[in-house]
Amino acid sequence: MVYLTRKEHFNAAHRLYNPNWDEERNQAVFGKCANPNWHGHNYDLYVTVKARPHTETGFVFDVKRLSTIIREHIIEKLDHKNLNEDVDFMKGKMCSTENLAIEIWKQLEPHIPAGVQLHCIKLYETPRIYVEYFGE
Ligand SMILES: Nc1nc2c(c(=O)[nH]1)N=C([C@H](O)[C@H](O)COP(=O)(O)OP(=O)(O)OP(=O)(O)O)CN2
């Protein structure tokens, strides 16, 4: 089995704020991330698929096709958007990096062609913060 990764990038704004909590609790848990003014991140998204390389192409999957699929179904929906307000699949969810990675998996998985399997969504929120989700 070989694991193939495509890196993509998007910029988005968000706020970490639980509407069921009061201001004091939101500030205590989320600190500056609960600030009423949105703040933005330059997200780096790594999508890993796995398969045995095809005997005739040597490819696990055409990585240019993988890029097109990610851009069409994920980047178009997230880039330069407000995650709390503009993105259908984040509605009603806390816009943490963890939840965003899970939702990206759910959006992408149905579009991964037969013969390859989605293995991991790795999402960097900042150069120092990232999550990995394996669909479990
Ligand atoms: N478990 C999580 N914790 C935090 C998340 C998250 O998604 N999951 N997100 C945040 C905030 O979005 C916050 O804006 C992170 O940015 P920042 O504080 O700038 O992050 P850095 O640690 O990379 O920056 P430093 O300058 O090194 O502090 C918070 N927690």
PDBQT file of the ligand as one rigid body, heavy atoms in Angstrom, charges set to zero:
ROOT
HETATM    1  N1  LIG A 201      -7.979  22.108  20.263  1.00  0.00    +0.000 N 
HETATM    2  C1  LIG A 201      -7.990  23.333  19.668  1.00  0.00    +0.000 A 
HETATM    3  N2  LIG A 201      -7.515  24.386  20.329  1.00  0.00    +0.000 NA
HETATM    4  C2  LIG A 201      -7.522  25.605  19.726  1.00  0.00    +0.000 A 
HETATM    5  C3  LIG A 201      -8.016  25.764  18.416  1.00  0.00    +0.000 A 
HETATM    6  C4  LIG A 201      -8.536  24.626  17.757  1.00  0.00    +0.000 A 
HETATM    7  O1  LIG A 201      -9.008  24.683  16.597  1.00  0.00    +0.000 OA
HETATM    8  N3  LIG A 201      -8.498  23.430  18.399  1.00  0.00    +0.000 N 
HETATM    9  N4  LIG A 201      -8.012  26.999  17.838  1.00  0.00    +0.000 NA
HETATM   10  C5  LIG A 201      -7.568  28.065  18.457  1.00  0.00    +0.000 C 
HETATM   11  C6  LIG A 201      -7.681  29.408  17.809  1.00  0.00    +0.000 C 
HETATM   12  O2  LIG A 201      -8.339  29.327  16.567  1.00  0.00    +0.000 OA
HETATM   13  C7  LIG A 201      -6.477  30.318  17.762  1.00  0.00    +0.000 C 
HETATM   14  O3  LIG A 201      -6.740  31.401  16.899  1.00  0.00    +0.000 OA
HETATM   15  C8  LIG A 201      -5.157  29.708  17.371  1.00  0.00    +0.000 C 
HETATM   16  O4  LIG A 201      -4.288  30.705  16.899  1.00  0.00    +0.000 OA
HETATM   17  P1  LIG A 201      -3.001  31.235  17.681  1.00  0.00    +0.000 P 
HETATM   18  O5  LIG A 201      -3.284  31.431  19.113  1.00  0.00    +0.000 OA
HETATM   19  O6  LIG A 201      -2.512  32.373  16.883  1.00  0.00    +0.000 OA
HETATM   20  O7  LIG A 201      -2.061  29.950  17.513  1.00  0.00    +0.000 OA
HETATM   21  P2  LIG A 201      -0.530  29.691  17.741  1.00  0.00    +0.000 P 
HETATM   22  O8  LIG A 201      -0.365  28.853  18.959  1.00  0.00    +0.000 OA
HETATM   23  O9  LIG A 201       0.006  29.075  16.487  1.00  0.00    +0.000 OA
HETATM   24  O10 LIG A 201       0.101  31.114  17.935  1.00  0.00    +0.000 OA
HETATM   25  P3  LIG A 201       1.151  31.602  19.024  1.00  0.00    +0.000 P 
HETATM   26  O11 LIG A 201       1.544  32.921  18.505  1.00  0.00    +0.000 OA
HETATM   27  O12 LIG A 201       2.249  30.578  19.044  1.00  0.00    +0.000 OA
HETATM   28  O13 LIG A 201       0.393  31.647  20.330  1.00  0.00    +0.000 OA
HETATM   29  C9  LIG A 201      -7.034  27.997  19.818  1.00  0.00    +0.000 C 
HETATM   30  N5  LIG A 201      -7.066  26.679  20.397  1.00  0.00    +0.000 N 
ENDROOT
TORSDOF 0
